[in-house]
Amino acid sequence: MGVGDSGERQLPRNKIIVGDCVEELQKLPSKSIDLVFADPPYNLQLANELYRPNNSRVDGVDNDWDKFSSFESYDCFTRDWLTACRRVLKPDGSLWVIGSYHNIFRVGTALQDLGFWVLNDVIWRKTNPMPNFRGRRFTNAHETMIWASMGQKARYTFNYESMKALNEDLQMRSDWLLPICAGAERLKQDGRKTHPTQKPEALLQRIVLAASHPGDVVLDPFMGSGTTAVAAKRLGRAFVGIEREGAYAKAARERLKSVKTLDPASLQVAKGKRAETRVPFGTLVELGLLSPGTALYDPAARHEAKVRADGSIACGDAQGSIHKIGAHVQGAMACNGWTFWHYEADGALKPIDTLRAEARQKLTS
């Protein structure tokens, strides 16, 4: 892991760095990260231990890394790590940060002040939340995630079709119903949780799948038990983790040894029409897939048009694009010429839209 003349490290791909997140982020190359997922200290400020009705103790977050002297101290810490993340993010990168009611609103204000643009707040609804044993408040059954781009007009990755496919061809909503980390997935040591706030792999896999591409670099400045790295490695992304507690970093490294990257075919994501290479009708003529003079027909073969060398078509005295002439012969305001017009092949009429896939293959091969 080399260091350049500026003091910046070469990007330590697939490494977990032990150290303070702000200090270590300052050593990374600028504009080198595609996606940040941050699970910062929540600043719970637990004053007393929590007990269940049977008097068993509830594991709360009472570690030193979650203790701050004041809101002002927490706000300074938040601005520092967000500023450091902003420096290493690419212009078209994005940031996700998760929190509870204790901290997420303060984090949201800080990231907006620093120039991030909020794209969504996503609610993680827990199927099995911990009850409120004191009975003085509602059960805390969710956590909030903020997804933000680098600015109002910044480009960013969103695999919309993949999220839709994951949700049975319905648009993915901003409330996600997922269980908390439990069972075999929960890391334990001597019968106790290795990390008090280990996030479920399902949550991170959805985020990584939604907001990055295979080969991208995913950064987690508060790596903890390594869930972000697990999701990144499994989905064919590189990861960079920073963790101040050596014991957590060690557990994360051990956990990663058993994680296998999915094969390239399994990592292909669903794409919508907007993501496909645009193919004008004239390109079919230029590539020889349709010759000038070829006859085109509507599905019922009531209308006939002839292809011209410039990519227009003519029907009687009318001439123009496949869409214009399709609308003309139907007396309609508009027409999708790709599905309306057909060509004859193997004794049958086939929509000209079937030739676009062949054209795209020729253009991209």
Disulfide bonds with the S-S distance in Angstrom:
none
